[in-house]
Amino acid sequence: MNYIVLIKQVPDIKNIPNEAWDWEKGTLKRALLDNTCNELDKQALAFTLNMRKQCPGKVVSLSMGPPMAEEVLRYSLALGVDEAVLLTDRKFAGADTAATSYSLAQTIRKVERDIFGGDRNYVVVCGMQSIDGDTAQCPPQVAEELGMVHIAYASSFSFDGGKLEVKRITRRGGETVMPDSYPCLVTVTEHTEAPNASFAGTRGANSQEIHQWSADDVGADPDLIGLKGSRTNVVKMFSPKDFSKKNCVFEKDLENLVRMVDEAYHHKPVVTAGQEKENYRLPEGKKGDYSGEIWIYAEQEGGEINPASFELLGKATELAGELGEKVGAVLVGKDVKHLSRDLIAYGADRVYLVEHELLEQFRPLPYCKAIVQAIDKYNSQMMLFSATPLGRELAPRVAYQAKSGLTADCTELRIVDFEKGKQEHVGVLRQTRPALGGNVMASIVSTNSQVQMSTVRPGVMVALERDDRREGEVIACPVDLDASGLGVTIVSSEISEHTFDLSSAEVIVSGGRGLRTKANFDKHLSALANSLGRLLEKDVVICGSRVAVESGFTDRSHQVGQTGQTVKPDLYVAVGISGAVQHVTGCQNSRLLLAINNDSNASIFKVADFGVVGNAEEIIPQLISILDRQGGQVSNVS
């Protein structure tokens, strides 16, 4: 077995000076920043090198970027990678994820031909996402371009009789899958300590040759790379300070901290008339750039619709009303027609139903095929997916196959008119999302696209009230599938249902790796939740990060994050949680967030309102003492 590991040089986002940004152009002056290897790509390197130990073969690292990106490739060589390839050319400048994915796929084809001698028995491995973009779109789009299966959220692997089996995280628990053919692509999440290069390895890497390939070397079509090949266009980049940036207040005096949190908790913000958004209207006598219905993907697993899909229907109803269009929901699965009633009750005018025996369990390849066939037949102008693990895995493939742009993890969607150069754009979807770990916001529109597509963070949009009196149409969409096109075999599944719904929790105390043991987790968080509950006279729910769940500190039904549940309480207390994007995705819509961490540079402080730097095991008892002095007598902790 051979291996290709994709790695990326990214800016160090822990400290981005203001002078590093050209806000007029919306570009980052990377020369003013330190650069490093993307953290999840370090995990991919460790994952790949461990695979080679079990099933020997050649490992090639691949990066795309300017010449300075050689640095991360030398790091990979120092760890034991056999050969390294840098794809570098000014022609690639300005590429979005679609253009980048095509370029990487062309390079993988050349690695297969020139380095592996045409042997297709190989695995492509990469991190789940890069910290500078946070889109998680390139891996599935590379896989789509190459026609290979993509196994996402991998946490471990094994080789059974020479056949690869990958254990992956799902929203409902986990499953072990086996690719039906090679090559295949695997994206990994955090699963081990990031590897460090030895002195001898580094010395040897510095003298090793790195292949440098250009666009012409990999046979890239000039119409599909760089700005010309991009399907999305950044129209504005701006600082979160412009609208909702949280400036974390660090407080050493814990008594003062408790007072400030208590006051902020009981002071509910009021939305004034001036803050209300005006509804969009098409200019008199003009048509929009796009036409057709506003669609959402109705995500279902195990015969249950993810509540985030109802949130999408709420937003789709608003957008459709502004454009004078209908709302459609695409529902895919086996024996799921009965769920159409729920979708109509929450706002769908039409449900496009794709049912087939082979769609009982989620697999990206057949699900993608089913959705794209519906898009091609009914010509929607817009399609929204939830930025859940399933949505982030599926949407990029659908967008790429439908030749459409995709904007990830949107927090705002608005219909706008704007001019760029001499060209006027009417009634297009402006999609706003955070980037660079939330340090900047980007407003993006789709270009050169059949459909405008977005993934939307759960908890950001608001579902309509259910109305069972609504009437709608169910349209059957047959799809031609066979077992040879499923991509993976599901070896086993571990279903851990969310037996506890966190969506209505008003106060949450959540713990992570920093608490070190289950005993510490139970002792400190239970006491803190009790005392906080007495002060605020509210029920307090105890939750945990993915690492806390996998360490056995709490059960999966209390997991907050990308592969857990999304919450939006009035107060979220994060104890010993670093603030990885996977966790922040699940809690960033909290009205107030208090973070306790011994690392003053922890990412959690970027989204926190209040912060305490120090050892949680020392700080929490002090907090409890203060809370108990100020609190009442009510306690009800879940």
C-alpha positions, -999 to +999 in steps of 0.1 A: +000+000+000+013+035-009+002+068+007-002+104-002-006+129+027-018+164+020-004+191+042-007+229+042+013+258+055-010+281+073-005+315+092-002+314+129-036+328+139-028+331+176-015+366+170-025+385+139-014+421+140-037+447+124-010+458+099-011+423+084-045+430+068-052+450+037-089+456+045-096+474+012-085+444-009-096+418+016-062+401+016-037+390+042-001+401+041+013+367+051+048+379+051+040+397+083+029+365+100+047+334+112+037+303+094+033+267+106+020+233+095-018+231+099-024+212+132-049+187+118-024+179+089+001+170+116-025+145+128-027+132+092+010+128+091+010+107+123-020+087+110-003+080+077+031+070+092+013+046+116-005+031+087+028+025+070+040+006+100+011-019+097+011-020+059+044-010+044+047+013+013+059+046+000+047+078+017+046+110-004+037+144+011+020+170-011+015+207-005+002+235-027+014+271-021+042+295-026+079+284-026+081+291+012+057+262+017+087+239+013+091+244+051+062+221+060+073+196+034+107+194+051+090+189+084+072+159+069+104+145+055+120+149+089+093+127+103+100+099+079+080+107+047+098+093+016+093+120-010+077+154-011+059+174-038+053+212-039+027+224-063+036+260-069+027+284-097+014+320-098-014+306-121-030+291-089-034+325-072-069+333-060-082+298-061-113+289-041-118+254-028-131+240-061-101+253-081-077+242-054-093+207-053-090+203-090-053+214-089-046+189-061-064+161-079-043+167-110-012+165-089-023+133-072-028+118-107+008+127-116+021+112-083+002+080-092+018+079-127+054+092-120+061+081-084+039+051-079+044+038-114+007+036-121-001+015-090-036+025-078-033+007-045-029+038-024-046+060+002-048+098+003-048+112+039-054+147+051-066+167+080-103+173+083-099+210+076-073+238+076-073+265+103-071+294+078-102+284+058-121+261+082-142+250+052-135+212+052-144+214+015-112+204-003-109+167+008-144+157-004-140+178-036-106+162-043-123+128-039-152+139-061-128+150-089-109+117-086-140+096-084-130+080-051-146+073-018-141+098+010-140+085+046-144+115+069-138+121+107-114+091+110-102+084+145-083+051+141-076+023+116-066-013+112-056-036+084-075-069+084-059-093+060-043-064+042-077-046+039-081-012+054-108-006+080-113+029+094-132+038+125-149+071+121-170+095+143-206+101+134-232+124+150-250+093+162-219+075+176-194+058+154-189+032+127-162+011+111-161+012+073-140-005+046-134+011+012-147-010-016-118-001-039-086+019-041-075+046-042-095+062-014-093+094+007-094+096+045-097+127+066-086+125+102-096+143+133-074+147+164-064+113+176-029+114+190-002+138+200+013+158+171+046+143+160+079+161+166+109+158+142+142+145+156+174+164+151+188+137+129+155+136+109+156+174+104+192+173+093+185+146+067+154+164+055+173+196+048+195+178+022+166+160+005+152+171-028+116+183-031+098+180-064+085+214-075+057+211-101+039+238-120+004+240-135+018+228-168+037+199-151+004+185-138-016+192-169-040+216-153-067+231-175-061+269-172-099+274-172-102+254-140-075+269-118-069+301-100-094+329-101-107+318-135-116+284-122-132+295-089-169+292-083-171+316-054-159+352-051-150+370-019-167+404-021-157+417+013-135+409+042-139+427+075-130+424+112-155+408+135-151+440+155-172+457+129-203+439+142-201+413+169-165+407+180-163+395+216-135+412+235-128+387+263-126+404+297-099+387+317-105+390+355-081+379+382-105+390+410-129+361+411-154+379+433-156+407+408-158+381+380-189+365+396-205+399+400-199+408+363-212+374+350-243+377+373-250+412+360-244+403+324-266+372+327-296+392+340-292+420+315-309+407+284-301+427+252-330+445+235-332+447+197-343+482+186-362+491+155-330+504+139-314+470+142-341+451+123-332+439+089-352+453+060-367+428+035-351+426+001-371+435-030-361+430-066-355+463-084-384+474-106-382+458-140-352+437-133-347+400-130-323+383-106-291+366-117-306+333-106-341+318-108-359+288-093-369+275-059-350+279-027-340+244-015-327+229+017-313+194+022-334+177+048-308+158+068-322+125+083-305+096+100-323+066+114-357+080+102-354+112+122-348+147+107-320+167+123-336+198+139-310+219+121-329+212+089-360+229+103-338+260+110-328+260+074-365+259+063-371+290+084-343+309+066-353+294+032-389+307+038-376+342+044-353+342+013-380+327-009-405+354+003-381+381-007-376+366-042-412+355-048-402+318-050-413+285-034-394+265-008-383+230-016-368+203+007-348+174-007-353+142+014-331+112+007-333+077+023-353+045+025-389+045+036-388+081+047-418+095+029-437+100+062-411+126+072-424+149+044-453+159+067-428+173+092-410+193+065-442+208+051-453+217+086-420+237+091-422+256+058-416+234+027-439+240-002-425+209-020-406+179-008-384+162-034-384+126-022-356+103-033-361+068-019-341+036-026-331+004-009-295+014-010-301+048+007-310+033+041-276+043+055-257+075+047-229+070+021-216+101+003-214+086-032-250+075-037-265+104-017-245+128-038-258+112-070-294+113-058-293+150-049-275+161-081-300+143-103-328+162-085-309+195-090-304+189-127-340+180-132-358+208-113-333+237-115-333+253-080-314+286-077-302+280-041-295+250-018-287+251+019-272+224+039-266+222+077-229+224+087-232+192+106-207+164+102-229+148+075-236+181+058-199+191+057-191+157+041-219+157+016-224+193+005-189+198-010-193+167-033-228+178-044-215+213-052-185+201-071-205+176-091-232+202-098-205+227-110-215+251-083-198+272-056-202+264-020-196+287+011-191+268+044-203+275+079-223+306+071-236+327+099-256+351+078-274+348+045-289+379+027-302+387-008-284+417-022-277+437-053-242+449-060-218+461-088-184+448-095-165+466-122-190+472-150-211+442-141-243+445-121-255+416-100-292+414-090-308+393-063-278+372-054-272+354-021-245+371+000-230+345+023-211+356+053-188+333+073-159+334+098-124+326+087-089+323+102-103+310+135-129+338+137-103+366+133-120+378+102-154+376+084-158+371+047-188+379+025-189+356-005-211+352-036-213+323-060-199+328-095-198+305-126-223+283-108-255+265-116-268+268-080-258+290-050-249+267-022-241+272+015-236+252+046-251+269+076-240+266+112-267+249+134-282+271+159-277+303+139-310+304+120-344+301+136-371+275+128-406+286+122-434+274+145-447+241+134-480+245+114-497+212+107-524+230+087-499+238+059-503+219+027-475+209+003-466+187-026-445+155-024-426+149-057-410+114-062-375+116-077-364+081-089-327+074-088-308+046-105-283+030-080-265-004-077-245-019-050-212-014-069-215+023-065-218+026-027-181+033-021-178+017+013-189-013+032-201-005+068-185-032+089-201-022+122-220+007+138-221+020+173-252+040+177-253+062+208-286+082+206-288+117+220-310+107+249-306+142+264-316+172+243-293+201+250-310+226+227-332+241+255-305+243+282-303+278+296-270+273+316-243+248+307-211+239+325-188+220+301-154+203+307-126+192+285-091+176+284-078+201+310-096+184+338-074+153+332-095+126+349-131+115+352-128+120+390-118+156+385-145+161+359-172+148+383-160+165+414-154+200+401-181+203+375-209+189+397-200+213+425-197+243+402-230+235+385-247+232+419-234+266+431-240+283+398-276+270+398-283+284+433-269+318+423-289+321+390-319+301+402-317+279+370-312+243+361-276+237+351-266+210+326-231+194+327-216+187+293-182+179+277-160+182+247-154+153+223-122+145+241-140+144+274-165+120+260-139+097+244-120+098+277-151+085+295-157+117+315-193+119+303-216+102+278-221+112+242-256+126+248-239+154+267-213+162+240-211+197+226-195+203+193-194+195+156-199+158+162-221+163+192-249+188+198-251+225+190-262+246+220-271+283+226-277+288+263-277+321+281-245+311+298-219+285+288-190+279+312-160+261+294-136+245+319-103+231+305-115+233+269-089+246+244-114+260+219-107+238+188-130+248+160-149+215+163-160+224+198-165+262+192-189+254+164-212+238+189-212+265+216-203+299+199-240+310+198-241+311+236-253+345+248-225+346+274-194+324+275-170+321+305-138+303+298-113+289+324-080+277+310-044+277+320-032+288+286-037+325+280-035+319+242-062+292+242-085+297+212-116+295+235-108+330+248-114+343+212-151+335+215-155+342+253-170+371+271-151+365+303-119+346+309-099+333+338-063+321+332-052+294+356-054+259+368-091+249+369-086+226+399-075+256+419-098+282+405-131+262+407-131+257+445-125+295+449-154+302+425-176+278+443-169+295+477-178+329+462-209+316+445-221+299+477-218+332+496-239+350+470-263+323+459-298+314+470-311+280+478-324+266+445-305+237+429-314+214+401-285+200+381-288+176+352 
